[in-house]
Every structure is written in C-alpha cells, then in structure tokens.
C-alpha cells in the first residue's frame, strides 16, 4: 500500500473503512487488501484503474463517514473483480460505441449490476449510489443487460458526476498512472486475486449474495469438457470419408502413371458444408440460445473460418428461414412454440448444395427422424435435470425420447453469467 507524506489524505480513516469492509464482506478481503491507494485531487470520490490502483480524493474521505467509505471500498473493488473494464471494451467494440458519454452509460450500468445486492448486512449504502430501481429497471441483471434497456437522458442527468475510473468502464483518465506506473498489478497477479476470492466464496459461501456465488462458480471454471467433445465430434464428422470430398481432373491421380493413356481423377477434399439446426422452442432459455450462437461461431472456426459454408436454421415446431452465417449475433432466432426438429432436419437436407454434416442444438424434448439422414449428425444437448415432476403438465406420462443411436451426442454446459 502506498503512503504519501503530504498528510492531506486521512489514511487512518480510509484504512479503518477498509477494515470495516473486510469484516462485513470477509470473502472480499483478499481483493480489498490488494488495492493500492493513490491520493488524487482530481478524482471526484474514489475510483480504480484496471491495474488495481484505487485513486482517492482527500476531501471525499474527510466528509464521508467510515461506514459509507466501507461501502465505497467494496463497490470499487467489485468493478475490478467483475472485469467491468474488459466487458465495457468488448461491448463498445461490438456495438460501435465511443466517447465519454457512452462510457458514463457503461459506468451506470456496471453500478446497477453491483449495487442491487452489495449493501446491507453490515455495509451501509453510500449517498448517491445508483441502483436498478433508480432507472426503473429490474434487479439481478448484468451490466450488458442494463445497457440495452436505457439511454442517457433526463433520468440520468443527476448521475453526470459519477466516475468510478477506467477500472469500471475501460476509458483511461488523466489521473491514471498507466501500465508502467508504480504499484500496479500485472495480469497474473490480478488473476490470482480473483482466483483466491472465487475459491473463498465457493469454499465457504456463508451469506454471500447469489450474484457473488454465480460469479465465483463461473469466474474460474476449468475448460469445460463439452466444448472439447463437441469440437471433436464435429471434426470427426467433417473429416470422415465422403465429407467434403469430390473428384477432380485439375490434378490427375498418381495412379495414372501405372495406366498409360488413361487420365484418372484425384480425390480432392474441400471444407465441408455444415447446417446448424437450433431449437428455438419455448423450453429453451434465452441464455441457452446465446450459448448456441457461441457454438455456431466455434463451428465456423472448426471448418477453417469458411462462414459461407455454415448455415443456421432456427426451428421450433416448424423450420424457419435458413440463414447463411455472416455474423452469428445477427441471426434472428425466431420461435417460442412447441418442438418438432424433424422439420428442421428435413429443411436442412433439402438445401442445395446439401450439407456434409447436420449439427442440432436442442434440449432434447423433440421427436426425432425415424430414418438416418444421408449425412453425419451431431447433437448438442442442453442439460435438463429432471427431478421427479412431469416433463409435460398436459401429459404426466410423457418422457422425451433419447436422441437416435446414429447421432453423435454431446451435452452442452450452461451459458456464462455474472
């Protein structure tokens, strides 16, 4: 922790507030004590940069009670633990956003994600803390969700002062010491802090809010086997005999040398065509549909980045329009009704040119084709852990049929959240 000889920053009060925060939220203690304080007369209150420095205004410390300062400590370190700077950068790139106004909007959305469950139970809410209810939004959502639901306007005029620093929205400030400044944490050290906090929450969750428990479970999950399995299944299907193969006279076969006067064609392998049927029925959640689009992007990479060879077909009880893959994010996943993926199979097999592989992403609550398709099939199943109730309230005896034996089946994990 950096101490300055100016004497203007009340370090005793500031550190007493940090100790209060660590006692109120012991699972965040490692992160709280990893922050390095920097006195700043430019920062409005307290702010962080992505290198885990905490910039503190002496006048703000003087006028703020210790109990409220403790809440600010927890708030600022939450921005860093939840990678709001990295997520803001990605959101800005994906949506073409730039400028301080948009970064303020990201800071507000990030605050809503944190403040909906961070205070109480020994931690006082600081004055002016922005919560989802301030914007008439529902709690329990992610920063990205809030960003899609509000714009700057009359309801946010009173938040123009808000500035949690580049660690909250990714935009560098004039007070930042930068990557080469003193007392910053490198990437490995930052990951180690997050790992220790996550392990502390999962090991002894205690009274940790649900949002922090989700974060801890998902922050450092080991590589999920289902991703490797799905990739291996797809590679196996696309590399099998007959997939993406054709004969060409452009390069004669080497066997022609043994047959004078006869030109034999050689076998040419081209990247396979893949049709992805996505289950858009009402039993598939929005997060699972988002996960399905991530898998579509991974499938495109598995076929050498040839997006023109990947087609996406949303399907519930009927097949929708076939979409060529340009950007997975732009594919409308229309549906919400019942499920009958036989229509999706039939539509995919009618495509011209036909697919070499059909990939089906579904929760499995569907009838399956009776006959084996003319091409290889990979089924990615969203998990359903049945606990004794009925799958179908209208038919207590209904149990969804298992995927057919001719399909390679891989269970897909849940999409990441907070």
Residue pairs with C-beta under 8 A, 6 or more apart in sequence:
1 36
1 37
2 36
2 37
2 38
2 182
2 183
3 11
4 39
6 39
8 39
8 58
9 37
9 39
9 56
9 58
9 61
10 58
10 61
10 62
11 37
13 61
13 62
13 66
13 69
14 37
14 56
14 61
14 69
16 66
17 66
17 67
17 69
17 70
17 72
17 73
18 32
18 33
18 70
18 73
20 66
20 67
20 69
20 70
21 28
21 32
21 70
21 71
21 73
21 74
21 123
22 28
22 29
22 32
22 33
23 122
24 70
24 74
24 121
24 122
24 123
25 32
25 74
25 123
26 200
26 206
27 197
27 200
27 201
27 204
27 205
27 206
27 208
27 212
28 74
28 77
28 78
28 81
28 197
30 193
30 196
30 197
30 200
31 77
31 80
31 81
31 193
31 194
31 197
32 73
32 74
32 77
34 52
34 185
34 189
34 193
35 48
35 52
35 53
35 54
35 73
35 76
35 77
35 80
36 52
36 53
36 54
36 183
36 184
37 53
37 54
37 55
37 56
38 53
38 54
38 55
38 56
38 175
38 177
38 183
39 55
39 56
39 58
40 47
40 55
40 56
40 57
40 175
41 57
41 58
41 59
42 55
42 173
42 174
42 175
43 55
43 56
43 57
43 163
43 165
43 173
43 175
44 57
44 60
44 161
44 163
45 57
45 60
45 72
45 163
46 54
46 55
46 56
46 57
46 60
46 72
46 73
46 76
46 164
47 54
47 55
47 76
47 163
47 164
47 165
47 166
47 167
47 168
47 173
47 175
48 54
48 55
48 76
48 77
48 79
48 80
48 164
48 165
48 166
48 167
48 168
49 55
49 165
49 166
49 167
49 172
49 173
49 176
49 177
49 184
50 80
50 85
50 86
50 166
50 167
50 170
51 177
51 178
51 179
51 181
51 184
51 185
51 190
52 80
52 167
52 184
52 185
52 189
52 190
52 193
53 176
53 177
53 181
53 183
53 184
54 76
54 77
55 165
55 175
61 69
64 72
64 126
65 124
67 124
68 124
68 125
68 126
68 127
69 126
70 123
70 124
71 118
71 119
71 123
71 124
71 125
71 126
71 129
72 126
74 118
74 123
75 111
75 114
75 115
75 118
75 126
75 129
75 164
76 164
76 165
76 167
76 168
78 114
78 118
79 85
79 110
79 114
79 164
79 165
79 167
79 168
80 167
80 190
81 193
81 194
81 197
81 215
82 110
82 113
82 114
82 143
82 215
82 418
84 106
84 110
84 113
84 143
84 167
84 168
84 169
84 170
85 166
85 167
85 168
85 169
85 170
86 170
87 143
87 144
88 103
88 106
88 110
88 143
88 168
88 169
88 170
88 171
89 170
91 97
91 106
91 143
91 144
91 147
92 98
92 102
92 103
92 106
92 170
94 329
100 171
101 152
103 169
103 170
103 171
104 152
104 159
104 160
104 162
104 169
105 147
105 150
105 151
105 152
105 156
106 143
106 147
106 168
106 169
106 170
107 162
107 163
107 164
107 168
107 169
108 130
108 135
108 146
108 150
108 156
108 159
108 162
109 143
109 144
109 146
109 147
109 150
110 143
110 164
110 168
110 169
111 129
111 130
111 131
111 162
111 164
111 168
112 130
112 131
112 132
112 134
112 135
112 137
112 141
112 143
112 146
113 141
113 142
113 143
113 146
113 211
113 418
115 125
115 129
115 130
115 131
115 132
116 131
116 132
116 139
116 140
116 141
116 211
117 139
117 140
117 209
117 210
117 211
117 212
118 209
119 125
119 129
121 207
128 161
130 159
130 162
131 139
132 138
132 139
132 141
132 146
133 139
134 155
135 146
135 149
135 150
135 155
135 156
136 155
137 146
137 149
137 150
140 211
142 417
142 418
150 156
163 173
165 173
165 176
166 172
166 173
166 176
172 178
177 183
177 184
185 193
194 219
194 220
195 219
195 220
197 216
198 215
198 216
198 217
198 219
198 220
199 216
199 220
200 216
201 208
201 212
201 213
201 215
201 216
202 213
202 216
202 217
205 213
205 216
208 216
211 418
214 417
214 418
215 418
218 416
218 417
218 418
224 413
226 380
226 410
226 411
226 412
226 413
227 298
227 413
229 410
230 295
230 298
230 378
230 380
230 410
230 412
231 298
231 302
233 378
233 408
233 410
234 274
234 299
234 302
234 357
234 359
234 378
235 302
236 408
237 243
237 272
237 356
237 357
237 376
237 377
237 378
237 408
238 244
238 271
238 272
238 274
238 302
238 303
238 356
238 357
238 376
240 376
242 356
243 272
243 356
243 357
243 375
243 376
244 269
244 270
244 271
244 272
244 273
244 356
245 267
245 268
245 269
245 270
246 267
246 268
246 270
247 265
247 266
247 267
247 268
248 265
248 266
248 268
249 263
249 265
250 268
251 266
251 268
252 263
252 264
252 265
252 266
253 264
253 265
253 266
253 267
254 266
255 264
256 262
256 263
256 264
271 303
271 304
271 306
271 309
272 303
272 309
272 355
272 356
272 357
273 309
273 310
273 311
273 353
273 354
273 355
273 356
273 357
274 299
274 303
274 309
274 310
274 311
274 355
274 356
274 357
274 358
274 359
275 311
275 313
275 322
275 348
275 351
275 355
275 357
275 358
275 359
276 295
276 296
276 299
276 310
276 311
276 312
276 313
276 358
276 359
276 360
276 361
277 313
277 315
277 341
277 344
277 345
277 348
277 358
277 359
277 360
277 361
277 362
278 289
278 292
278 296
278 312
278 313
278 314
278 315
278 333
278 361
278 362
279 315
279 316
279 335
279 339
279 341
279 344
279 360
279 361
279 362
279 363
279 366
280 289
280 314
280 315
280 316
280 320
280 333
280 334
280 335
280 336
281 316
281 317
281 335
281 336
281 337
281 338
281 339
281 363
281 365
281 366
282 316
282 335
282 336
282 337
282 338
283 339
283 363
283 365
284 335
284 362
284 363
284 382
287 414
287 415
287 417
288 363
288 382
288 412
288 414
288 415
289 333
290 415
291 382
291 412
291 413
291 414
291 415
292 333
292 361
292 380
293 328
293 329
293 331
293 333
294 328
294 415
295 359
295 361
295 380
295 412
296 310
296 312
296 325
296 328
296 331
297 328
299 310
299 359
300 306
300 307
300 310
300 325
300 328
303 309
303 310
307 324
307 325
307 326
308 324
308 325
310 324
310 325
311 322
311 323
311 324
311 325
311 348
311 351
311 355
312 322
312 323
312 324
312 325
312 328
312 331
313 319
313 320
313 321
313 322
313 323
313 344
313 347
313 348
314 320
314 321
314 323
314 331
314 332
314 333
314 334
314 335
315 335
315 340
315 341
315 343
315 344
315 347
316 335
316 336
316 337
316 338
316 339
316 340
317 337
317 338
317 339
317 340
317 343
318 340
318 343
319 343
319 344
319 346
319 347
319 348
320 334
320 335
322 347
322 348
322 351
323 331
323 332
325 331
339 362
339 365
339 366
340 366
340 367
341 360
341 362
341 366
341 367
341 368
342 366
342 367
342 368
342 369
344 360
345 358
345 360
345 369
345 373
346 369
348 355
348 358
349 355
349 358
349 373
349 374
349 375
354 374
354 375
355 375
356 375
356 376
357 375
357 376
357 377
357 378
358 373
358 375
358 376
358 377
358 378
359 377
359 378
359 379
359 380
360 377
360 378
360 379
360 380
360 407
361 380
361 382
361 412
362 379
362 380
362 381
362 382
363 381
363 382
363 384
364 379
364 381
364 382
364 384
364 400
364 402
364 403
365 384
365 391
365 400
366 400
367 401
368 401
368 403
368 404
368 407
369 404
372 404
372 406
373 406
376 408
377 406
377 407
377 408
378 407
378 408
378 409
378 410
379 403
379 407
379 408
379 409
379 410
380 410
380 411
380 412
381 403
381 409
381 410
381 411
381 412
382 412
383 411
383 412
383 413
383 414
390 396
390 398
391 398
391 399
391 400
392 398
403 409
